[in-house]
């Protein structure tokens, strides 16, 4: 799966007086959010980069033009601002499905990562739903992927549906044992 990456540089620079790494990260995240919002006003959503790399300075060629070949390559640590390892069995299984669909390393997928920001789209989402149906025996509607686009959120939906399905089976078994009709 391909991802659109945007390289940006603040015209006035991010606040160099931020000494706390968390404050600097929040300022960078806010700048990226502003870039995304500005682009969403003039471009269709599918044309807005899912990942932004903030540059301190542009690499230039000998004649002063931006040297595209010298721009940093996207690496896995840039996929997530805050990495959260998938912890439950459902989250781990979802991470494996995402890794296969998005052609990413499973160890690079955070439980808080957004499916669409990692390069997912509606066609891949349908494929993901089919794989989830096979793996967990649950039916999830496509709109749920758009409203719950993280592994943590989708895993909770799956776990809740699995519990509901188990309760239905128990009720059916109890009804059968008590002489009721299925």
ABEGO torsion letter per residue (X at the ends): XBBBBBBBBBAAEBBAABABAAAAAAAAAAAAAAAAAAAAAABBAAABBABBBBBABBBBBAAGBBBAAABBBBBAAAABABBBBBABAAAAAAAAAAAAAAGBBAAABBAABBAAAAGBBAAAAAAAAAAAAAAAGBBBBAAAAAABABAAAAAAAAAAAAAAAAAAAAAAAAAAAAGBBX
